């Protein structure tokens, strides 16, 4: 006699036997959803947060941005937890000078950094008296209006910044400049006078490496400094590239409190949302 239960079997109380199909379908849906999210984050777009002021004035602490993952190709660093599933670097594309890129920072290669691409393979980079030199030529640098940003839980004035009160609001005021690279890419940087990192020896960027710098020149651990945990990053292998910054999708000044829902809106920096690169 067949011991399997027929589809139309009923329980002793006359009710149809319960089927676990709905539960199974729900778990299948969850697995598919997780797979789609992982694929999307690994190969299309991924969110990143800005936790420091090294990229002021373009990016401020509390910005949330999307980075395109396909822009520079893929390596294991494109994957969650840097899973070693991609050998080397595939579909590789070299960044352009002036790009804002996310990468895994040497020497540990397990922390996401965001800096501006300044030097490509074969370039010679040097700082002289706070002026950037690219292949022996000074990069155009012109003084523009000060950068002013309100002091908030996400924004503390650097010791070399000027603190002031404007319209009853405590603000940080920074000396701001515009740099223009030979390829025409223009961006703003902060500079506060002479510091040790304003003068460096010339560095020739080797093959498959990049020279990266923060826009906040006196408050950025970047390729001007040798790689060490919690410090400089040295020259960045192109294999370490994770993505290219594309758009700021949210920004908060850090004053929001979970128990006060209205602060979720009052803390938003609405004028920063939607900014592209």
SULTA-V852616 format. One record per backbone hydrogen bond with DSSP energy under -0.5 kcal/mol. NH is the residue of the N-H (numbers start at 1). CO is the residue of the C=O. If there is no record, write none. Layout:
NH;CO, NH;CO
This chain:
6;4, 9;6, 11;15, 14;11, 17;9, 22;19, 24;20, 25;21, 26;22, 27;23, 28;24, 29;25, 30;26, 31;27, 32;28, 33;29, 34;30, 35;31, 36;32, 37;33, 38;34, 39;35, 40;36, 41;37, 42;38, 43;39, 44;40, 45;40, 46;67, 48;65, 50;63, 51;49, 56;53, 58;55, 59;55, 62;50, 63;60, 64;250, 65;48, 66;247, 67;46, 68;244, 69;44, 70;44, 73;70, 74;90, 76;86, 76;88, 78;75, 79;76, 82;79, 83;80, 85;83, 86;83, 87;85, 90;74, 93;72, 98;117, 99;96, 101;99, 101;115, 102;243, 103;113, 104;240, 105;103, 105;111, 109;105, 113;103, 115;101, 116;213, 117;99, 118;116, 118;211, 119;211, 122;205, 123;120, 125;123, 125;203, 126;133, 128;131, 130;198, 131;128, 133;126, 134;137, 135;124, 135;133, 137;134, 139;132, 140;180, 142;178, 144;176, 147;174, 148;146, 149;172, 151;170, 152;155, 154;253, 155;152, 161;158, 162;173, 163;161, 164;171, 166;169, 169;166, 171;164, 172;149, 173;162, 174;147, 174;172, 176;144, 177;189, 178;142, 179;177, 179;187, 180;140, 181;185, 184;181, 187;179, 189;177, 190;215, 191;175, 198;195, 199;196, 200;127, 203;125, 205;123, 205;203, 206;204, 209;206, 210;236, 211;119, 212;210, 213;116, 216;54, 217;190, 217;215, 219;216, 222;220, 223;212, 225;222, 228;232, 231;228, 232;226, 233;222, 234;222, 234;225, 236;210, 237;235, 238;208, 240;237, 241;238, 242;102, 243;102, 244;68, 245;100, 246;66, 247;66, 248;275, 249;64, 249;247, 250;64, 252;62, 253;267, 257;260, 260;257, 263;260, 264;261, 265;262, 266;262, 267;263, 268;265, 269;251, 270;268, 272;269, 273;269, 273;270, 274;248, 275;272, 277;246
